[in-house]
Amino acid sequence: MCCMWNTKDNKSMKYYIKIHQAQGKRVIAICDENILGMTFEDGDLRLKVSEIFYKGDLLNIEELKEFIQEYTSLNAIGENIINELIKLGNINANKILKVKGVPYAMVFEI
């Protein structure tokens, strides 16, 4: 696949997930465990993996599946979670963006 990155065995990977709910909207924020709290900069672009926005439950991919079925928007950062979300069909591999080599994606349900 054109946009898959080399990753470890994802069964052992953990991801932070935080669900934000307000005014009938469900925003899901997910990041790879190892990048929480980091900031990536590339020219004028800045990607901050904020603990306030992303740090929630620490889960593996099987546990995450039940939470990512319905959302108003999905925000994901990190090589491993992006690969998993592509496999699950939540993210289009051609729509991935990168800052300093770190892939991220935002999906909005309309």
Number of C-alpha atoms within 10 A of each C-alpha: 5 6 14 14 12 9 11 9 8 13 9 9 17 20 27 23 25 20 18 15 12 7 5 7 11 15 20 23 22 30 26 21 21 12 18 21 14 11 13 15 13 11 7 5 11 12 16 15 22 14 13 10 18 25 20 16 14 17 17 18 17 9 12 17 13 9 13 18 8 12 17 14 16 20 18 26 27 22 20 24 25 28 20 16 18 16 13 12 10 14 19 15 18 9 11 17 13 16 15 13 12 16 19 20 18 15 17 10 8 5
